Structures are given as structure tokens and as C-alpha cells.
Amino acid sequence: MNYNASDYVFKAPPVISRARRVLIKPAVSYAAPYPVTTSPGIISQIIQGIRQVSDADILILGGTPTGAPIQPVYQKLGYDFPRVLMLDIKDSIWVEVDNPLTKPLIVPTFWIPNVILSSDYLISVSPMQVIQGRPYLSMMNLVTVLPGAKYGSGSRGGWEDLFALGMDKVMADLYFTLPFDLAIIEGRQEFISQGDPARGDVKDFGRMFVGEPYQVDLEASQALGIKAEYLASIDEARKDLEGSGSII
């Protein structure tokens, strides 16, 4: 669903009341304010909403493209939340997870931070971005939990090997392998860049998109008027699942 940004208030889904650990994955790769990164305001609102229904542990997981410590970035962005554990992706214990698709599009296994696998509820919170004409939404926010050291180490955030394989199919495989429960796209503003992920133009957009990651990215890309090719790859994989009788 999408909402007027000025009216939006986060309400925790009822299932969170039964969670013991909730993990929030914001987009915080750079020490630059919203809409380059997820604003501390929306994170604070989410935390307050969770606290109204649950005493679960709340974790925030972020990392930098270069592998530099994330704590200075948290501080620069104003990420200071009581009773919340702030984690750095680079310090994770990595677990190799099989892609559950019977016919992976391109990546049969992914290295995933163990803390994600041990959390009961997963929330992706990303800004609304268009970089080189491609939508960077909740699915790209999931790519940034992958260890750059295992997938490359250069100018594209350490994921050169994945880019070389074709990011649309990589994101589709990751969608099935790493099923986040909720995605929030903070679309109060739109960030538009010709290539530099930390510099570009900003314009008001006035929307919030909230729901299942695929549906959220679909609605947001339609609102932007830009086709997200990875959504077609997800549809392709779903057809194969339906044909094989498998259920994910």
C-alpha cells in the first residue's frame, strides 16, 4: 500500500507482538542524509511502533561499501536510539544459504549474515532512488547485506561479481532466498543520480510505500514510471515454481 507521506504513521503488524528479535535494515551505506540514506526519523517511528506491541530485541544492521566501520556513519546520520543494538555487517558471522528455487536464475547460494537468519521479523527501510535510470528500492537494500569481500572489492560497493552476473536476476534469486517480512520505501523525496550513489538531484514525491517487498517495489516503480526488470525475473521464477508444484 502507499500513503501520503504527511499522514503516514507506522503501525506494527500484529505478528511482531510474538517476535523475540526484530531486525531493521536501513540504507546507510554513506554518511549523507536522506534521501541518500534512510532518515533517522522513520527508523525512530518504526521503533516506537514496535515498542507499543512488543518488548522484542530490536537490531539495526548496516554497513559501508568499502568495509569501513559503520559506527561513524550511524553517528553522522543521527542514528541514536535507546535500547536498540546497532550492528555492523562487516562483523557478521556468515552462513552460506541455498537458494530455495528448484531452478535458480543465476545464484545457487548466498552468504548471509547469521543475525538475519536468527531474527523473527525482518524489515527493510529504504529511500526512493533512481540511479542511472534504474529504480533502487527495497530489493537493492537487501543486496547491501551481502559481503562485498566475497563478491568483489571495487568501485561498485564490493559486488562486482554480482553486477557481472546480471543484477536483475541476482535480486530475483535473493528475493526468494532472503524473504524479508516487510518493506518500507520512504518516498517523501526522490533521489535521482546519474551514477554516484551519494550525489544527485532531489525532488519532492510525498509518498510512503509499505508492504511485502515485491508489491512495494512494484507500486513504487509504477509511481516513478520506471520498469523494474528484476520484478519480471521474480515473476519468471514464480512461474517455474508453480509449474513444479513447489511452494516458497
Residue pairs with C-beta under 8 A, 6 or more apart in sequence:
1 209
1 210
1 211
1 219
2 187
2 207
2 208
2 209
2 210
2 219
2 220
2 223
3 207
3 208
3 209
3 210
4 206
4 207
4 208
5 186
5 187
5 188
5 205
5 206
5 207
5 208
6 206
8 208
8 210
9 45
9 49
10 42
10 45
10 46
10 48
10 49
10 184
10 210
11 49
12 49
12 50
12 52
12 53
12 54
13 181
13 182
14 53
15 121
15 181
16 22
16 50
16 53
16 54
16 56
16 121
17 53
17 54
18 54
18 120
19 54
19 56
19 120
19 121
20 56
20 57
20 120
21 56
21 57
21 59
21 118
21 119
21 120
21 121
22 50
22 54
22 56
22 57
22 58
22 59
22 119
22 120
22 121
22 122
22 123
23 58
23 59
23 60
23 61
23 115
23 116
23 119
23 121
23 122
23 123
24 43
24 46
24 47
24 58
24 59
24 60
24 61
24 123
24 125
25 60
25 61
25 62
25 122
25 123
25 124
25 125
25 141
25 142
25 144
25 145
25 180
26 37
26 38
26 43
26 60
26 62
26 79
26 125
26 126
26 141
27 37
27 38
27 125
27 126
27 127
27 141
27 144
28 37
28 38
28 62
28 63
28 70
28 73
28 74
28 77
28 79
29 37
29 62
29 63
29 64
29 65
29 73
29 144
29 157
29 197
30 36
30 37
30 64
30 65
30 73
30 197
30 198
31 72
31 73
31 76
31 77
32 198
33 39
33 77
34 41
34 127
34 186
34 188
34 189
35 127
35 128
35 129
35 186
35 188
35 189
35 190
35 191
35 202
36 127
36 191
36 197
36 198
36 199
36 200
37 77
37 127
38 125
38 126
38 127
38 186
39 127
39 186
40 77
40 78
40 79
40 80
40 81
42 125
42 184
42 186
43 60
43 79
43 81
43 125
44 81
46 123
46 125
46 184
47 58
47 81
47 84
50 56
50 58
56 120
56 121
57 85
58 81
58 83
58 84
58 85
59 84
59 85
59 87
59 115
59 119
60 74
60 79
60 81
60 84
60 85
60 86
60 87
61 87
61 89
61 113
61 115
61 116
61 145
62 70
62 73
62 74
62 86
62 87
62 88
62 89
63 70
63 88
63 89
63 90
63 144
63 145
64 70
64 73
64 90
65 144
65 148
65 157
65 158
66 158
67 90
67 148
67 149
67 158
69 88
69 90
70 86
70 88
70 89
70 90
71 86
71 88
74 80
74 86
79 86
87 115
89 113
89 144
89 145
89 147
90 147
92 113
92 114
92 115
92 147
93 113
93 114
93 115
94 111
94 112
94 113
94 114
94 147
94 150
95 111
95 112
95 113
95 114
95 117
96 109
96 110
96 111
96 112
97 109
97 110
97 111
97 112
97 117
97 177
97 178
98 108
98 109
98 177
99 107
99 108
99 109
99 110
99 173
99 176
99 177
100 176
100 177
100 248
101 173
101 176
101 237
101 240
101 241
101 248
102 240
102 241
102 244
102 246
103 237
103 240
104 173
105 169
105 172
105 173
105 233
105 236
105 237
106 165
106 166
106 169
106 170
106 173
107 162
107 165
107 169
107 170
107 173
107 174
107 177
110 146
110 173
110 174
110 177
110 178
111 146
111 147
111 150
112 145
112 146
112 177
112 178
113 145
116 122
116 145
116 178
121 181
121 182
122 179
122 180
122 181
122 182
123 180
123 181
123 182
123 183
123 184
124 138
124 141
124 142
124 180
124 182
124 183
124 184
124 213
125 141
125 183
125 184
125 186
126 136
126 137
126 138
126 140
126 141
126 183
126 184
126 185
126 186
127 185
127 186
127 187
127 189
127 191
128 137
128 185
128 186
128 187
128 189
128 190
128 191
128 205
128 207
128 209
128 220
128 224
129 135
129 136
129 137
129 190
129 191
129 192
129 193
129 197
130 136
130 190
130 191
130 192
130 193
130 224
130 226
131 192
131 193
131 194
131 195
131 197
131 200
132 193
132 194
132 195
133 226
134 226
134 228
135 217
135 220
135 221
135 224
135 226
135 228
136 197
137 183
137 185
137 216
137 217
137 220
137 221
137 228
138 180
138 183
138 184
138 185
138 213
138 216
138 217
139 171
139 174
139 175
139 213
139 217
139 228
139 230
140 171
141 183
142 171
142 174
142 175
142 178
142 180
142 213
143 159
143 162
143 167
143 170
143 171
143 174
144 157
145 178
146 159
146 162
146 174
147 158
148 157
148 158
148 159
149 158
151 158
151 159
151 160
151 161
151 162
152 158
152 159
152 160
152 161
152 162
152 163
153 160
154 160
156 163
157 197
162 170
167 230
168 229
168 230
168 232
168 233
169 230
169 233
171 230
171 233
172 230
172 233
172 234
172 236
172 237
173 237
175 213
175 214
175 230
175 234
176 234
176 237
176 248
179 248
180 213
182 210
182 211
182 212
182 213
183 209
183 210
183 211
183 212
183 213
183 216
183 217
184 208
184 209
184 210
184 216
185 208
185 209
185 210
185 216
185 217
185 220
186 208
187 205
187 206
187 207
187 208
187 209
187 220
187 223
188 204
188 205
188 206
188 207
188 208
189 202
189 203
189 204
189 205
190 202
190 203
190 204
190 205
190 224
191 200
191 201
191 202
192 200
192 201
192 202
192 203
193 199
193 200
193 201
194 200
205 223
207 220
207 223
209 216
209 219
209 220
209 223
210 216
211 219
214 231
214 234
217 228
217 231
218 228
218 231
221 227
221 228
221 231
241 247
241 248
